[in-house]
């Protein structure tokens, strides 16, 4: 199961725009340990910087149309992290959300694009 940890919300990276198709708009972006991820109105784009120099970058694209179901867990009293689990046709993706990231806002975003 691929697992990603989102550390904090960031501004939309400018280098993401060449990856977008016509009509696709970035909604929000998050820093991960080495790079980041972007939620658009059509998919989740995950970037994984690899190697010692960081010159090699893997870009993973998860279209919302591939999400079968999802589950969200908000932070509790003794656990400051939230979780979002995406059950997709490609497998399960687990997103750990730190730094006060609003899991309910992401839950709502996914609902808006999946349930149409």
N, C-alpha and C positions, 0 to 999 in steps of 0.2 A: 504494500500500500504506500504510494508516494505520500510523503508528509512534508509540509512546508510551514515555517514559522514566520508570521508577519510581525515585525517589531513595532512599527509605527506608521501612521499615514504620512505620505510625502506628496509633493507636487508631481503632476504628470510629467514623466521624463520626456524630453523633446525627441529622443532617439526612437521612441515607440511609434511616432506618426508614420514613418515609412512602412510599417507593418500593417497598418489599418486599411481596410477596403472602403470603397465608396459607401457613404452613409453610416459608417461605423464611427462612434464617438467614445473617447475615454470618459469614464465616470469617476473613478478614484484609483489611487495607486498606493502601494505599501512597500516599505523597505523590508527585505529579508536579511539573512545574515550577510550575504555577499552581494546581492543585487536587489531585485524587486519584482513586483507583480503589478499588473494593471487589470482592473475590471473595466470592460467596455460595455456598450449596449448590446453586444452580440456574443462575447466570449470572455474567458479569463485567460490572460497571457502571463505565463510564468517564465522568468528569465533566471538561468542558473549559470553564473560565471564559474568557469572551470580552470584548473591548472594553477601553477605558481604565479604566472604573470597576469592572469585574468584576461588574456587575449582570446581565449576560446569561450564562446557563449552559446549555451543551448537555450533555444526558445521553445517552450511548450505551449500549445494553444488548445484550450478546452472550450469548444462551442457549447453554449447553454443548451442547445437542442440535444446534446448527449447526456444531460443530467436527467436521471430517472427519478431520483428522490434525494432529499437532503435532510440533515438534522443539525440543529444548532444548540449550543449549551452556553449560557451566559456565565460570567464570573460569579463566584460565590464569596462568602465572608472570608474563608481561609484560602481560597484559590483565586488569584488575581487574573488568571488567563481564561479566555473563552475559546470555544472550538466550533468549527464548522466542518461537517463531514459531507462530502458530495459523493453520492452513489451514481456512477456513470456507466455507460455501456463499455467503457475502457477499463473500468475498475473503480476502486474507492480512493478518493483523494481526501486527506485530512489536512485542514488548515488550522494551525494554532495561532490564536490572536492575542497579542500582548499589548502593553502600553495603553490600555483604555480604548482599544479599537472597538467600535460599536457593532457587535455581532448582529443586533436586530436590524441595523441599517443594511448590512450585507444580506441578511435573511430576506428583507423586503425587496432588495434589488433582484435577487435570484427569483423570488416569487413573481415579480413583475415581468421578467423575461421568459421564464419557463412556463408559466400558467396562462399564456396567451394563445 
